[in-house]
């Protein structure tokens, strides 16, 4: 499938390979640079924790999405519903849940940043 995509869009395999592997694109990593003070380690550690948390969330949501698409696909005999969006109170609350999670994560990160 990737081969056909590359042929249709005239993308060379070497370009995709170079973009996927920064070492071959001669990019340098800055993770091993020496910090001027011990304070420089704190943001790096917090960045690592947040990165791991977001990666886990991404993998979980991606897996749920793929499962849902495979389980409820049209080929399985399921018919699509016709609706125009959230209309009831419960539907609006569920639509606002991701926004509330984002605000909560932002509040935690800001409180961690200004705590020290």
Helices and strands as residue ranges (DSSP letters): H 2-9, H 13-20, H 39-71, G 74-76, H 89-115
